[in-house]
């Protein structure tokens, strides 16, 4: 993204945070919001979530923190978390 656009987005769309400190949706930082998670995204998320935490995963995948937490919950509920964590197809 070019500098003038970055300045425009961050100056005219303030960055807001939830009470727990997580950043709310911001178009500059979360360009993948509402997009489908790819297999690569799921693998990366499951491999590094426990190491990097919600905030870094949010910025790495370009999605709001709540989206990250919801996806982790869904993957664990459907018994896919360990599958993606051990996949080694896109990330080692």
PyMOL Python script that loads the backbone (N, CA, C, O; Angstrom):
from pymol import cmd

cmd.read_pdbstr("""\
ATOM      1  N   UNK A   1       0.848  -1.171   0.000  1.00  0.00           N
ATOM      2  CA  UNK A   1       0.000   0.000   0.000  1.00  0.00           C
ATOM      3  C   UNK A   1       0.893   1.233   0.000  1.00  0.00           C
ATOM      4  O   UNK A   1       1.910   1.265   0.693  1.00  0.00           O
ATOM      5  N   UNK A   2       0.519   2.248  -0.773  1.00  0.00           N
ATOM      6  CA  UNK A   2       1.374   3.428  -0.858  1.00  0.00           C
ATOM      7  C   UNK A   2       1.202   4.337   0.361  1.00  0.00           C
ATOM      8  O   UNK A   2       0.179   4.290   1.044  1.00  0.00           O
ATOM      9  N   UNK A   3       2.208   5.158   0.619  1.00  0.00           N
ATOM     10  CA  UNK A   3       2.254   6.005   1.815  1.00  0.00           C
ATOM     11  C   UNK A   3       1.070   6.957   1.949  1.00  0.00           C
ATOM     12  O   UNK A   3       0.469   7.017   3.021  1.00  0.00           O
ATOM     13  N   UNK A   4       0.705   7.714   0.889  1.00  0.00           N
ATOM     14  CA  UNK A   4      -0.435   8.632   1.054  1.00  0.00           C
ATOM     15  C   UNK A   4      -1.726   7.909   1.439  1.00  0.00           C
ATOM     16  O   UNK A   4      -2.502   8.412   2.252  1.00  0.00           O
ATOM     17  N   UNK A   5      -1.953   6.743   0.864  1.00  0.00           N
ATOM     18  CA  UNK A   5      -3.158   5.988   1.201  1.00  0.00           C
ATOM     19  C   UNK A   5      -3.086   5.496   2.642  1.00  0.00           C
ATOM     20  O   UNK A   5      -4.087   5.521   3.359  1.00  0.00           O
ATOM     21  N   UNK A   6      -1.920   5.053   3.061  1.00  0.00           N
ATOM     22  CA  UNK A   6      -1.747   4.599   4.442  1.00  0.00           C
ATOM     23  C   UNK A   6      -2.044   5.738   5.415  1.00  0.00           C
ATOM     24  O   UNK A   6      -2.762   5.547   6.396  1.00  0.00           O
ATOM     25  N   UNK A   7      -1.493   6.919   5.145  1.00  0.00           N
ATOM     26  CA  UNK A   7      -1.740   8.076   6.002  1.00  0.00           C
ATOM     27  C   UNK A   7      -3.218   8.421   6.033  1.00  0.00           C
ATOM     28  O   UNK A   7      -3.778   8.699   7.094  1.00  0.00           O
ATOM     29  N   UNK A   8      -3.845   8.403   4.870  1.00  0.00           N
ATOM     30  CA  UNK A   8      -5.260   8.724   4.775  1.00  0.00           C
ATOM     31  C   UNK A   8      -6.092   7.761   5.619  1.00  0.00           C
ATOM     32  O   UNK A   8      -6.974   8.184   6.367  1.00  0.00           O
ATOM     33  N   UNK A   9      -5.811   6.479   5.495  1.00  0.00           N
ATOM     34  CA  UNK A   9      -6.586   5.489   6.237  1.00  0.00           C
ATOM     35  C   UNK A   9      -6.379   5.582   7.740  1.00  0.00           C
ATOM     36  O   UNK A   9      -7.341   5.488   8.502  1.00  0.00           O
ATOM     37  N   UNK A  10      -5.148   5.763   8.173  1.00  0.00           N
ATOM     38  CA  UNK A  10      -4.884   5.785   9.610  1.00  0.00           C
ATOM     39  C   UNK A  10      -5.258   7.118  10.248  1.00  0.00           C
ATOM     40  O   UNK A  10      -5.550   7.161  11.443  1.00  0.00           O
ATOM     41  N   UNK A  11      -5.256   8.206   9.481  1.00  0.00           N
ATOM     42  CA  UNK A  11      -5.638   9.505  10.034  1.00  0.00           C
ATOM     43  C   UNK A  11      -7.148   9.689  10.062  1.00  0.00           C
ATOM     44  O   UNK A  11      -7.689  10.233  11.025  1.00  0.00           O
ATOM     45  N   UNK A  12      -7.826   9.244   9.024  1.00  0.00           N
ATOM     46  CA  UNK A  12      -9.255   9.506   8.915  1.00  0.00           C
ATOM     47  C   UNK A  12     -10.119   8.372   9.444  1.00  0.00           C
ATOM     48  O   UNK A  12     -11.321   8.549   9.641  1.00  0.00           O
ATOM     49  N   UNK A  13      -9.531   7.231   9.671  1.00  0.00           N
ATOM     50  CA  UNK A  13     -10.243   6.129  10.306  1.00  0.00           C
ATOM     51  C   UNK A  13      -9.448   5.794  11.564  1.00  0.00           C
ATOM     52  O   UNK A  13      -8.458   5.065  11.503  1.00  0.00           O
ATOM     53  N   UNK A  14      -9.882   6.322  12.695  1.00  0.00           N
ATOM     54  CA  UNK A  14      -9.099   6.113  13.918  1.00  0.00           C
ATOM     55  C   UNK A  14      -9.027   4.638  14.304  1.00  0.00           C
ATOM     56  O   UNK A  14      -9.946   3.860  14.046  1.00  0.00           O
ATOM     57  N   UNK A  15      -7.926   4.285  14.921  1.00  0.00           N
ATOM     58  CA  UNK A  15      -7.752   2.920  15.418  1.00  0.00           C
ATOM     59  C   UNK A  15      -8.429   2.850  16.777  1.00  0.00           C
ATOM     60  O   UNK A  15      -8.121   3.626  17.682  1.00  0.00           O
ATOM     61  N   UNK A  16      -9.358   1.907  16.906  1.00  0.00           N
ATOM     62  CA  UNK A  16     -10.094   1.746  18.155  1.00  0.00           C
ATOM     63  C   UNK A  16      -9.794   0.373  18.746  1.00  0.00           C
ATOM     64  O   UNK A  16      -9.450  -0.569  18.032  1.00  0.00           O
ATOM     65  N   UNK A  17      -9.932   0.285  20.064  1.00  0.00           N
ATOM     66  CA  UNK A  17      -9.613  -0.947  20.769  1.00  0.00           C
ATOM     67  C   UNK A  17     -10.763  -1.368  21.675  1.00  0.00           C
ATOM     68  O   UNK A  17     -11.485  -0.527  22.211  1.00  0.00           O
ATOM     69  N   UNK A  18     -10.926  -2.676  21.838  1.00  0.00           N
ATOM     70  CA  UNK A  18     -11.875  -3.204  22.812  1.00  0.00           C
ATOM     71  C   UNK A  18     -11.281  -3.035  24.206  1.00  0.00           C
ATOM     72  O   UNK A  18     -10.103  -2.709  24.348  1.00  0.00           O
ATOM     73  N   UNK A  19     -12.091  -3.255  25.226  1.00  0.00           N
ATOM     74  CA  UNK A  19     -11.626  -3.137  26.610  1.00  0.00           C
ATOM     75  C   UNK A  19     -10.487  -4.106  26.930  1.00  0.00           C
ATOM     76  O   UNK A  19      -9.660  -3.829  27.798  1.00  0.00           O
ATOM     77  N   UNK A  20     -10.446  -5.238  26.231  1.00  0.00           N
ATOM     78  CA  UNK A  20      -9.385  -6.217  26.494  1.00  0.00           C
ATOM     79  C   UNK A  20      -8.078  -5.879  25.771  1.00  0.00           C
ATOM     80  O   UNK A  20      -7.096  -6.611  25.893  1.00  0.00           O
ATOM     81  N   UNK A  21      -8.062  -4.771  25.017  1.00  0.00           N
ATOM     82  CA  UNK A  21      -6.850  -4.322  24.337  1.00  0.00           C
ATOM     83  C   UNK A  21      -6.740  -4.749  22.891  1.00  0.00           C
ATOM     84  O   UNK A  21      -5.818  -4.322  22.196  1.00  0.00           O
ATOM     85  N   UNK A  22      -7.651  -5.578  22.419  1.00  0.00           N
ATOM     86  CA  UNK A  22      -7.617  -6.013  21.025  1.00  0.00           C
ATOM     87  C   UNK A  22      -8.073  -4.892  20.105  1.00  0.00           C
ATOM     88  O   UNK A  22      -8.986  -4.134  20.435  1.00  0.00           O
ATOM     89  N   UNK A  23      -7.437  -4.796  18.962  1.00  0.00           N
ATOM     90  CA  UNK A  23      -7.804  -3.789  17.971  1.00  0.00           C
ATOM     91  C   UNK A  23      -9.124  -4.173  17.306  1.00  0.00           C
ATOM     92  O   UNK A  23      -9.342  -5.329  16.941  1.00  0.00           O
ATOM     93  N   UNK A  24      -9.991  -3.184  17.157  1.00  0.00           N
ATOM     94  CA  UNK A  24     -11.228  -3.404  16.408  1.00  0.00           C
ATOM     95  C   UNK A  24     -10.897  -3.420  14.922  1.00  0.00           C
ATOM     96  O   UNK A  24      -9.802  -3.033  14.515  1.00  0.00           O
ATOM     97  N   UNK A  25     -11.847  -3.867  14.122  1.00  0.00           N
ATOM     98  CA  UNK A  25     -11.627  -3.925  12.675  1.00  0.00           C
ATOM     99  C   UNK A  25     -11.163  -2.570  12.144  1.00  0.00           C
ATOM    100  O   UNK A  25     -11.745  -1.531  12.455  1.00  0.00           O
ATOM    101  N   UNK A  26     -10.117  -2.605  11.348  1.00  0.00           N
ATOM    102  CA  UNK A  26      -9.603  -1.420  10.655  1.00  0.00           C
ATOM    103  C   UNK A  26      -9.204  -1.869   9.254  1.00  0.00           C
ATOM    104  O   UNK A  26      -8.439  -2.824   9.120  1.00  0.00           O
ATOM    105  N   UNK A  27      -9.701  -1.207   8.200  1.00  0.00           N
ATOM    106  CA  UNK A  27      -9.444  -1.672   6.832  1.00  0.00           C
ATOM    107  C   UNK A  27      -7.967  -1.735   6.452  1.00  0.00           C
ATOM    108  O   UNK A  27      -7.589  -2.558   5.618  1.00  0.00           O
ATOM    109  N   UNK A  28      -7.136  -0.900   7.032  1.00  0.00           N
ATOM    110  CA  UNK A  28      -5.712  -0.918   6.697  1.00  0.00           C
ATOM    111  C   UNK A  28      -5.017  -2.147   7.288  1.00  0.00           C
ATOM    112  O   UNK A  28      -4.205  -2.787   6.621  1.00  0.00           O
ATOM    113  N   UNK A  29      -5.336  -2.468   8.529  1.00  0.00           N
ATOM    114  CA  UNK A  29      -4.663  -3.564   9.223  1.00  0.00           C
ATOM    115  C   UNK A  29      -5.325  -4.923   8.993  1.00  0.00           C
ATOM    116  O   UNK A  29      -4.701  -5.962   9.210  1.00  0.00           O
ATOM    117  N   UNK A  30      -6.574  -4.918   8.557  1.00  0.00           N
ATOM    118  CA  UNK A  30      -7.327  -6.167   8.400  1.00  0.00           C
ATOM    119  C   UNK A  30      -7.939  -6.288   7.001  1.00  0.00           C
ATOM    120  O   UNK A  30      -9.161  -6.357   6.866  1.00  0.00           O
ATOM    121  N   UNK A  31      -7.106  -6.312   5.968  1.00  0.00           N
ATOM    122  CA  UNK A  31      -7.631  -6.360   4.591  1.00  0.00           C
ATOM    123  C   UNK A  31      -8.308  -7.685   4.234  1.00  0.00           C
ATOM    124  O   UNK A  31      -9.035  -7.750   3.242  1.00  0.00           O
ATOM    125  N   UNK A  32      -8.087  -8.730   5.013  1.00  0.00           N
ATOM    126  CA  UNK A  32      -8.683 -10.036   4.708  1.00  0.00           C
ATOM    127  C   UNK A  32      -9.956 -10.316   5.496  1.00  0.00           C
ATOM    128  O   UNK A  32     -10.485 -11.427   5.465  1.00  0.00           O
ATOM    129  N   UNK A  33     -10.439  -9.304   6.201  1.00  0.00           N
ATOM    130  CA  UNK A  33     -11.672  -9.454   6.975  1.00  0.00           C
ATOM    131  C   UNK A  33     -12.819  -9.876   6.061  1.00  0.00           C
ATOM    132  O   UNK A  33     -13.010  -9.307   4.986  1.00  0.00           O
ATOM    133  N   UNK A  34     -13.570 -10.867   6.493  1.00  0.00           N
ATOM    134  CA  UNK A  34     -14.737 -11.403   5.772  1.00  0.00           C
ATOM    135  C   UNK A  34     -14.360 -12.251   4.558  1.00  0.00           C
ATOM    136  O   UNK A  34     -15.241 -12.671   3.807  1.00  0.00           O
ATOM    137  N   UNK A  35     -13.086 -12.505   4.355  1.00  0.00           N
ATOM    138  CA  UNK A  35     -12.664 -13.404   3.281  1.00  0.00           C
ATOM    139  C   UNK A  35     -12.528 -14.811   3.852  1.00  0.00           C
ATOM    140  O   UNK A  35     -12.285 -14.990   5.046  1.00  0.00           O
ATOM    141  N   UNK A  36     -12.686 -15.790   2.997  1.00  0.00           N
ATOM    142  CA  UNK A  36     -12.575 -17.182   3.410  1.00  0.00           C
ATOM    143  C   UNK A  36     -11.128 -17.491   3.808  1.00  0.00           C
ATOM    144  O   UNK A  36     -10.184 -17.029   3.167  1.00  0.00           O
ATOM    145  N   UNK A  37     -10.971 -18.273   4.867  1.00  0.00           N
ATOM    146  CA  UNK A  37      -9.644 -18.729   5.280  1.00  0.00           C
ATOM    147  C   UNK A  37      -9.162 -19.799   4.306  1.00  0.00           C
ATOM    148  O   UNK A  37      -9.894 -20.743   4.009  1.00  0.00           O
ATOM    149  N   UNK A  38      -7.948 -19.655   3.815  1.00  0.00           N
ATOM    150  CA  UNK A  38      -7.361 -20.679   2.944  1.00  0.00           C
ATOM    151  C   UNK A  38      -6.772 -21.790   3.815  1.00  0.00           C
ATOM    152  O   UNK A  38      -6.641 -21.631   5.029  1.00  0.00           O
ATOM    153  N   UNK A  39      -6.421 -22.902   3.197  1.00  0.00           N
ATOM    154  CA  UNK A  39      -5.740 -23.972   3.933  1.00  0.00           C
ATOM    155  C   UNK A  39      -4.417 -23.473   4.499  1.00  0.00           C
ATOM    156  O   UNK A  39      -4.028 -23.843   5.607  1.00  0.00           O
ATOM    157  N   UNK A  40      -3.735 -22.637   3.737  1.00  0.00           N
ATOM    158  CA  UNK A  40      -2.471 -22.059   4.196  1.00  0.00           C
ATOM    159  C   UNK A  40      -2.697 -21.189   5.434  1.00  0.00           C
ATOM    160  O   UNK A  40      -1.915 -21.243   6.383  1.00  0.00           O
ATOM    161  N   UNK A  41      -3.762 -20.389   5.423  1.00  0.00           N
ATOM    162  CA  UNK A  41      -4.099 -19.553   6.583  1.00  0.00           C
ATOM    163  C   UNK A  41      -4.364 -20.419   7.813  1.00  0.00           C
ATOM    164  O   UNK A  41      -3.866 -20.136   8.902  1.00  0.00           O
ATOM    165  N   UNK A  42      -5.151 -21.471   7.627  1.00  0.00           N
ATOM    166  CA  UNK A  42      -5.496 -22.358   8.746  1.00  0.00           C
ATOM    167  C   UNK A  42      -4.266 -23.066   9.296  1.00  0.00           C
ATOM    168  O   UNK A  42      -4.103 -23.200  10.508  1.00  0.00           O
ATOM    169  N   UNK A  43      -3.412 -23.512   8.399  1.00  0.00           N
ATOM    170  CA  UNK A  43      -2.190 -24.187   8.840  1.00  0.00           C
ATOM    171  C   UNK A  43      -1.301 -23.221   9.621  1.00  0.00           C
ATOM    172  O   UNK A  43      -0.812 -23.559  10.699  1.00  0.00           O
ATOM    173  N   UNK A  44      -1.092 -22.027   9.082  1.00  0.00           N
ATOM    174  CA  UNK A  44      -0.268 -21.021   9.762  1.00  0.00           C
ATOM    175  C   UNK A  44      -0.860 -20.682  11.131  1.00  0.00           C
ATOM    176  O   UNK A  44      -0.143 -20.611  12.129  1.00  0.00           O
ATOM    177  N   UNK A  45      -2.166 -20.476  11.160  1.00  0.00           N
ATOM    178  CA  UNK A  45      -2.851 -20.124  12.395  1.00  0.00           C
ATOM    179  C   UNK A  45      -2.664 -21.199  13.464  1.00  0.00           C
ATOM    180  O   UNK A  45      -2.333 -20.888  14.608  1.00  0.00           O
ATOM    181  N   UNK A  46      -2.872 -22.437  13.102  1.00  0.00           N
ATOM    182  CA  UNK A  46      -2.773 -23.528  14.075  1.00  0.00           C
ATOM    183  C   UNK A  46      -1.334 -23.797  14.514  1.00  0.00           C
ATOM    184  O   UNK A  46      -1.100 -24.173  15.663  1.00  0.00           O
ATOM    185  N   UNK A  47      -0.385 -23.611  13.629  1.00  0.00           N
ATOM    186  CA  UNK A  47       1.025 -23.839  13.971  1.00  0.00           C
ATOM    187  C   UNK A  47       1.577 -22.771  14.916  1.00  0.00           C
ATOM    188  O   UNK A  47       2.355 -23.083  15.818  1.00  0.00           O
ATOM    189  N   UNK A  48       1.180 -21.525  14.715  1.00  0.00           N
ATOM    190  CA  UNK A  48       1.836 -20.425  15.425  1.00  0.00           C
ATOM    191  C   UNK A  48       0.954 -19.669  16.409  1.00  0.00           C
ATOM    192  O   UNK A  48       1.429 -18.742  17.066  1.00  0.00           O
ATOM    193  N   UNK A  49      -0.309 -20.038  16.526  1.00  0.00           N
ATOM    194  CA  UNK A  49      -1.230 -19.347  17.435  1.00  0.00           C
ATOM    195  C   UNK A  49      -0.738 -19.387  18.879  1.00  0.00           C
ATOM    196  O   UNK A  49      -0.754 -18.368  19.570  1.00  0.00           O
ATOM    197  N   UNK A  50      -0.307 -20.542  19.328  1.00  0.00           N
ATOM    198  CA  UNK A  50       0.143 -20.688  20.717  1.00  0.00           C
ATOM    199  C   UNK A  50       1.463 -19.968  20.968  1.00  0.00           C
ATOM    200  O   UNK A  50       1.773 -19.637  22.113  1.00  0.00           O
ATOM    201  N   UNK A  51       2.230 -19.725  19.940  1.00  0.00           N
ATOM    202  CA  UNK A  51       3.517 -19.034  20.067  1.00  0.00           C
ATOM    203  C   UNK A  51       3.330 -17.522  19.985  1.00  0.00           C
ATOM    204  O   UNK A  51       3.832 -16.781  20.830  1.00  0.00           O
ATOM    205  N   UNK A  52       2.606 -17.070  18.963  1.00  0.00           N
ATOM    206  CA  UNK A  52       2.485 -15.639  18.686  1.00  0.00           C
ATOM    207  C   UNK A  52       1.311 -14.963  19.378  1.00  0.00           C
ATOM    208  O   UNK A  52       1.381 -13.766  19.657  1.00  0.00           O
ATOM    209  N   UNK A  53       0.256 -15.675  19.660  1.00  0.00           N
ATOM    210  CA  UNK A  53      -0.906 -15.085  20.307  1.00  0.00           C
ATOM    211  C   UNK A  53      -1.853 -14.410  19.321  1.00  0.00           C
ATOM    212  O   UNK A  53      -1.590 -14.342  18.120  1.00  0.00           O
ATOM    213  N   UNK A  54      -2.942 -13.923  19.859  1.00  0.00           N
ATOM    214  CA  UNK A  54      -4.031 -13.371  19.049  1.00  0.00           C
ATOM    215  C   UNK A  54      -3.619 -12.121  18.279  1.00  0.00           C
ATOM    216  O   UNK A  54      -3.904 -12.011  17.086  1.00  0.00           O
ATOM    217  N   UNK A  55      -2.955 -11.181  18.941  1.00  0.00           N
ATOM    218  CA  UNK A  55      -2.653  -9.900  18.299  1.00  0.00           C
ATOM    219  C   UNK A  55      -1.721 -10.057  17.101  1.00  0.00           C
ATOM    220  O   UNK A  55      -1.973  -9.481  16.043  1.00  0.00           O
ATOM    221  N   UNK A  56      -0.650 -10.830  17.257  1.00  0.00           N
ATOM    222  CA  UNK A  56       0.277 -11.027  16.138  1.00  0.00           C
ATOM    223  C   UNK A  56      -0.365 -11.835  15.014  1.00  0.00           C
ATOM    224  O   UNK A  56      -0.135 -11.552  13.838  1.00  0.00           O
ATOM    225  N   UNK A  57      -1.169 -12.838  15.365  1.00  0.00           N
ATOM    226  CA  UNK A  57      -1.881 -13.613  14.341  1.00  0.00           C
ATOM    227  C   UNK A  57      -2.820 -12.709  13.557  1.00  0.00           C
ATOM    228  O   UNK A  57      -2.955 -12.836  12.340  1.00  0.00           O
ATOM    229  N   UNK A  58      -3.459 -11.802  14.267  1.00  0.00           N
ATOM    230  CA  UNK A  58      -4.380 -10.862  13.636  1.00  0.00           C
ATOM    231  C   UNK A  58      -3.677 -10.032  12.569  1.00  0.00           C
ATOM    232  O   UNK A  58      -4.184  -9.880  11.457  1.00  0.00           O
ATOM    233  N   UNK A  59      -2.531  -9.506  12.902  1.00  0.00           N
ATOM    234  CA  UNK A  59      -1.782  -8.680  11.947  1.00  0.00           C
ATOM    235  C   UNK A  59      -1.148  -9.526  10.848  1.00  0.00           C
ATOM    236  O   UNK A  59      -1.091  -9.101   9.694  1.00  0.00           O
ATOM    237  N   UNK A  60      -0.674 -10.716  11.196  1.00  0.00           N
ATOM    238  CA  UNK A  60      -0.037 -11.582  10.199  1.00  0.00           C
ATOM    239  C   UNK A  60      -1.027 -12.042   9.135  1.00  0.00           C
ATOM    240  O   UNK A  60      -0.680 -12.134   7.958  1.00  0.00           O
ATOM    241  N   UNK A  61      -2.261 -12.332   9.550  1.00  0.00           N
ATOM    242  CA  UNK A  61      -3.263 -12.827   8.612  1.00  0.00           C
ATOM    243  C   UNK A  61      -4.198 -11.730   8.102  1.00  0.00           C
ATOM    244  O   UNK A  61      -5.052 -11.985   7.253  1.00  0.00           O
ATOM    245  N   UNK A  62      -4.035 -10.516   8.619  1.00  0.00           N
ATOM    246  CA  UNK A  62      -4.860  -9.402   8.144  1.00  0.00           C
ATOM    247  C   UNK A  62      -6.322  -9.537   8.510  1.00  0.00           C
ATOM    248  O   UNK A  62      -7.207  -9.209   7.720  1.00  0.00           O
ATOM    249  N   UNK A  63      -6.571 -10.031   9.733  1.00  0.00           N
ATOM    250  CA  UNK A  63      -7.941 -10.244  10.193  1.00  0.00           C
ATOM    251  C   UNK A  63      -8.077  -9.723  11.625  1.00  0.00           C
ATOM    252  O   UNK A  63      -7.106  -9.736  12.382  1.00  0.00           O
ATOM    253  N   UNK A  64      -9.265  -9.267  11.998  1.00  0.00           N
ATOM    254  CA  UNK A  64      -9.451  -8.790  13.374  1.00  0.00           C
ATOM    255  C   UNK A  64      -9.230  -9.916  14.390  1.00  0.00           C
ATOM    256  O   UNK A  64      -9.459 -11.086  14.081  1.00  0.00           O
ATOM    257  N   UNK A  65      -8.787  -9.562  15.599  1.00  0.00           N
ATOM    258  CA  UNK A  65      -8.544 -10.582  16.625  1.00  0.00           C
ATOM    259  C   UNK A  65      -9.752 -11.473  16.913  1.00  0.00           C
ATOM    260  O   UNK A  65      -9.600 -12.675  17.130  1.00  0.00           O
ATOM    261  N   UNK A  66     -10.946 -10.890  16.916  1.00  0.00           N
ATOM    262  CA  UNK A  66     -12.142 -11.702  17.184  1.00  0.00           C
ATOM    263  C   UNK A  66     -12.317 -12.789  16.131  1.00  0.00           C
ATOM    264  O   UNK A  66     -12.750 -13.898  16.444  1.00  0.00           O
ATOM    265  N   UNK A  67     -11.986 -12.474  14.898  1.00  0.00           N
ATOM    266  CA  UNK A  67     -12.072 -13.455  13.817  1.00  0.00           C
ATOM    267  C   UNK A  67     -11.090 -14.602  14.055  1.00  0.00           C
ATOM    268  O   UNK A  67     -11.410 -15.764  13.803  1.00  0.00           O
ATOM    269  N   UNK A  68      -9.905 -14.271  14.535  1.00  0.00           N
ATOM    270  CA  UNK A  68      -8.881 -15.282  14.829  1.00  0.00           C
ATOM    271  C   UNK A  68      -9.374 -16.225  15.925  1.00  0.00           C
ATOM    272  O   UNK A  68      -9.282 -17.445  15.789  1.00  0.00           O
ATOM    273  N   UNK A  69      -9.892 -15.658  17.004  1.00  0.00           N
ATOM    274  CA  UNK A  69     -10.375 -16.461  18.129  1.00  0.00           C
ATOM    275  C   UNK A  69     -11.548 -17.339  17.695  1.00  0.00           C
ATOM    276  O   UNK A  69     -11.628 -18.506  18.078  1.00  0.00           O
ATOM    277  N   UNK A  70     -12.447 -16.784  16.906  1.00  0.00           N
ATOM    278  CA  UNK A  70     -13.588 -17.568  16.418  1.00  0.00           C
ATOM    279  C   UNK A  70     -13.131 -18.725  15.538  1.00  0.00           C
ATOM    280  O   UNK A  70     -13.656 -19.833  15.648  1.00  0.00           O
ATOM    281  N   UNK A  71     -12.162 -18.477  14.672  1.00  0.00           N
ATOM    282  CA  UNK A  71     -11.673 -19.531  13.782  1.00  0.00           C
ATOM    283  C   UNK A  71     -11.000 -20.645  14.579  1.00  0.00           C
ATOM    284  O   UNK A  71     -11.211 -21.824  14.294  1.00  0.00           O
ATOM    285  N   UNK A  72     -10.195 -20.283  15.571  1.00  0.00           N
ATOM    286  CA  UNK A  72      -9.558 -21.283  16.432  1.00  0.00           C
ATOM    287  C   UNK A  72     -10.630 -22.129  17.115  1.00  0.00           C
ATOM    288  O   UNK A  72     -10.518 -23.353  17.167  1.00  0.00           O
ATOM    289  N   UNK A  73     -11.657 -21.484  17.633  1.00  0.00           N
ATOM    290  CA  UNK A  73     -12.741 -22.198  18.309  1.00  0.00           C
ATOM    291  C   UNK A  73     -13.423 -23.182  17.357  1.00  0.00           C
ATOM    292  O   UNK A  73     -13.673 -24.331  17.724  1.00  0.00           O
ATOM    293  N   UNK A  74     -13.720 -22.737  16.148  1.00  0.00           N
ATOM    294  CA  UNK A  74     -14.379 -23.593  15.151  1.00  0.00           C
ATOM    295  C   UNK A  74     -13.489 -24.776  14.767  1.00  0.00           C
ATOM    296  O   UNK A  74     -13.963 -25.908  14.668  1.00  0.00           O
ATOM    297  N   UNK A  75     -12.199 -24.511  14.550  1.00  0.00           N
ATOM    298  CA  UNK A  75     -11.277 -25.589  14.181  1.00  0.00           C
ATOM    299  C   UNK A  75     -11.163 -26.631  15.296  1.00  0.00           C
ATOM    300  O   UNK A  75     -11.146 -27.832  15.028  1.00  0.00           O
ATOM    301  N   UNK A  76     -11.086 -26.169  16.540  1.00  0.00           N
ATOM    302  CA  UNK A  76     -11.000 -27.108  17.666  1.00  0.00           C
ATOM    303  C   UNK A  76     -12.304 -27.887  17.826  1.00  0.00           C
ATOM    304  O   UNK A  76     -12.288 -29.092  18.081  1.00  0.00           O
ATOM    305  N   UNK A  77     -13.423 -27.200  17.676  1.00  0.00           N
ATOM    306  CA  UNK A  77     -14.735 -27.840  17.806  1.00  0.00           C
ATOM    307  C   UNK A  77     -14.918 -28.942  16.761  1.00  0.00           C
ATOM    308  O   UNK A  77     -15.518 -29.978  17.046  1.00  0.00           O
ATOM    309  N   UNK A  78     -14.405 -28.717  15.561  1.00  0.00           N
ATOM    310  CA  UNK A  78     -14.531 -29.686  14.470  1.00  0.00           C
ATOM    311  C   UNK A  78     -13.343 -30.645  14.372  1.00  0.00           C
ATOM    312  O   UNK A  78     -13.186 -31.358  13.381  1.00  0.00           O
ATOM    313  N   UNK A  79     -12.511 -30.649  15.418  1.00  0.00           N
ATOM    314  CA  UNK A  79     -11.333 -31.535  15.477  1.00  0.00           C
ATOM    315  C   UNK A  79     -10.389 -31.352  14.290  1.00  0.00           C
ATOM    316  O   UNK A  79      -9.806 -32.320  13.803  1.00  0.00           O
ATOM    317  N   UNK A  80     -10.239 -30.126  13.830  1.00  0.00           N
ATOM    318  CA  UNK A  80      -9.336 -29.831  12.716  1.00  0.00           C
ATOM    319  C   UNK A  80      -8.083 -29.080  13.153  1.00  0.00           C
ATOM    320  O   UNK A  80      -7.152 -28.913  12.365  1.00  0.00           O
ATOM    321  N   UNK A  81      -8.057 -28.627  14.407  1.00  0.00           N
ATOM    322  CA  UNK A  81      -6.922 -27.844  14.893  1.00  0.00           C
ATOM    323  C   UNK A  81      -5.617 -28.638  14.787  1.00  0.00           C
ATOM    324  O   UNK A  81      -4.641 -28.147  14.219  1.00  0.00           O
ATOM    325  N   UNK A  82      -5.591 -29.837  15.318  1.00  0.00           N
ATOM    326  CA  UNK A  82      -4.376 -30.664  15.279  1.00  0.00           C
ATOM    327  C   UNK A  82      -4.035 -31.082  13.851  1.00  0.00           C
ATOM    328  O   UNK A  82      -2.863 -31.195  13.494  1.00  0.00           O
ATOM    329  N   UNK A  83      -5.061 -31.310  13.043  1.00  0.00           N
ATOM    330  CA  UNK A  83      -4.827 -31.659  11.634  1.00  0.00           C
ATOM    331  C   UNK A  83      -4.019 -30.562  10.950  1.00  0.00           C
ATOM    332  O   UNK A  83      -2.990 -30.838  10.334  1.00  0.00           O
ATOM    333  N   UNK A  84      -4.485 -29.315  11.058  1.00  0.00           N
ATOM    334  CA  UNK A  84      -3.778 -28.207  10.408  1.00  0.00           C
ATOM    335  C   UNK A  84      -2.425 -27.936  11.069  1.00  0.00           C
ATOM    336  O   UNK A  84      -1.464 -27.566  10.396  1.00  0.00           O
ATOM    337  N   UNK A  85      -2.356 -28.118  12.374  1.00  0.00           N
ATOM    338  CA  UNK A  85      -1.101 -27.880  13.092  1.00  0.00           C
ATOM    339  C   UNK A  85       0.001 -28.823  12.614  1.00  0.00           C
ATOM    340  O   UNK A  85       1.172 -28.443  12.579  1.00  0.00           O
ATOM    341  N   UNK A  86      -0.366 -30.044  12.247  1.00  0.00           N
ATOM    342  CA  UNK A  86       0.606 -31.053  11.823  1.00  0.00           C
ATOM    343  C   UNK A  86       0.669 -31.248  10.314  1.00  0.00           C
ATOM    344  O   UNK A  86       1.323 -32.181   9.848  1.00  0.00           O
ATOM    345  N   UNK A  87       0.015 -30.403   9.548  1.00  0.00           N
ATOM    346  CA  UNK A  87      -0.112 -30.602   8.109  1.00  0.00           C
ATOM    347  C   UNK A  87       1.226 -30.520   7.362  1.00  0.00           C
ATOM    348  O   UNK A  87       1.520 -31.394   6.547  1.00  0.00           O
ATOM    349  N   UNK A  88       2.027 -29.509   7.618  1.00  0.00           N
ATOM    350  CA  UNK A  88       3.336 -29.313   6.966  1.00  0.00           C
ATOM    351  C   UNK A  88       3.260 -29.248   5.441  1.00  0.00           C
ATOM    352  O   UNK A  88       4.189 -29.674   4.755  1.00  0.00           O
ATOM    353  N   UNK A  89       2.177 -28.726   4.920  1.00  0.00           N
ATOM    354  CA  UNK A  89       2.036 -28.570   3.472  1.00  0.00           C
ATOM    355  C   UNK A  89       2.520 -27.194   3.022  1.00  0.00           C
ATOM    356  O   UNK A  89       3.233 -27.075   2.026  1.00  0.00           O
ATOM    357  N   UNK A  90       2.133 -26.169   3.752  1.00  0.00           N
ATOM    358  CA  UNK A  90       2.487 -24.800   3.382  1.00  0.00           C
ATOM    359  C   UNK A  90       3.549 -24.196   4.308  1.00  0.00           C
ATOM    360  O   UNK A  90       4.323 -23.335   3.891  1.00  0.00           O
ATOM    361  N   UNK A  91       3.580 -24.647   5.554  1.00  0.00           N
ATOM    362  CA  UNK A  91       4.486 -24.096   6.568  1.00  0.00           C
ATOM    363  C   UNK A  91       5.184 -25.239   7.291  1.00  0.00           C
ATOM    364  O   UNK A  91       4.569 -26.262   7.594  1.00  0.00           O
ATOM    365  N   UNK A  92       6.467 -25.059   7.564  1.00  0.00           N
ATOM    366  CA  UNK A  92       7.219 -26.094   8.290  1.00  0.00           C
ATOM    367  C   UNK A  92       7.394 -25.742   9.733  1.00  0.00           C
ATOM    368  O   UNK A  92       8.003 -26.503  10.485  1.00  0.00           O
TER     369      UNK A  92
END
""", "prot")
cmd.dss("prot")
cmd.show_as("cartoon", "prot")
cmd.util.cbc("prot")
cmd.orient("prot")
